[in-house]
Amino acid sequence: MLVAVCADIHSPRFLEQFSASLKAVGKIDLMLLAGDIVLKNDFSQLPILVKVIREVYNGPILACFGNEEYEQDKEKYKECQEIKWLEDEVEVIQADESELGIVGSRGSLDRPTFWQRKNLPRIWQVYEERVRKIDELLANLKTRTKIVLTHYAPTYRTLEGEKESAWPEMGCKKLEEVILRRQPDFWIHGHAHNGRVPQIELGRTLIVNASLPARGSVVTFEIPRKSGLYRFIP
């Protein structure tokens, strides 16, 4: 099963790059989008983005919200029936030999941004609760293969290349404890446009920065693992 992942398309900004890269990949079995798929809350881009994907792929499209899909308009995004938005919830996909469980969430930050601190009075609690929620979802997920899809990074290790003082506002180091405790197979994130570390392993979990500006292309990987190893492209 070949899974394609991408984040930070910011359509229409990087739409052509995304389209060319997706066509170069060829046949895929699952498409995952890790947030910021449109630019500055422009949800009118969704049909255009879906059309690009449907030129090469007709299966499920799963996505989590990013910071550019604004909270107050999330119901408008959900009106796009072609995309299944995962908001602190699980989707189970039937693979050829087993079930694939996907936990989707916007993710958490160790320090809310200045705008969030000013305008969202409960944001500290929201992020703390989200860490617990992701942990709970993984604890109850019984599928053979487990993938977590968040926009924000679950570690600082894939944020190298970004300004270090901004790391707490780009990711959540607390989620490393969840990873080590639950050990999902993959954790896909975006948001790190300038990230120089494309992926790391934490225990048996492969953490992947799928940000299109950082990677330059759609990223694909195969499941299930073969001989205890992941085949990772590029």
HUQUIMO-V161650 format. One line per field, one symbol per residue. phi: phi as a letter, one per 30 degrees, with the letter a starting at -180 (. if undefined). A space follows every 50 residues. Layout:
# HUQUIMO-V161650
phi=???
This chain:
# HUQUIMO-V161650
phi=.cccbabidhececdddddddddddidbcacbbcihdbchiddddedddd eddddbacddccbcdcdccdedcdddddddddccdcchacbccdcecacc cbccadjbbdbededdddcbdcdddeddddddddeddddcdcddcbbcbb dddcaddccejddddcedcbabdddedddddchddbbcbbicdcdccdab cbiccccbdcdedddiadcbacbddchicccbbd
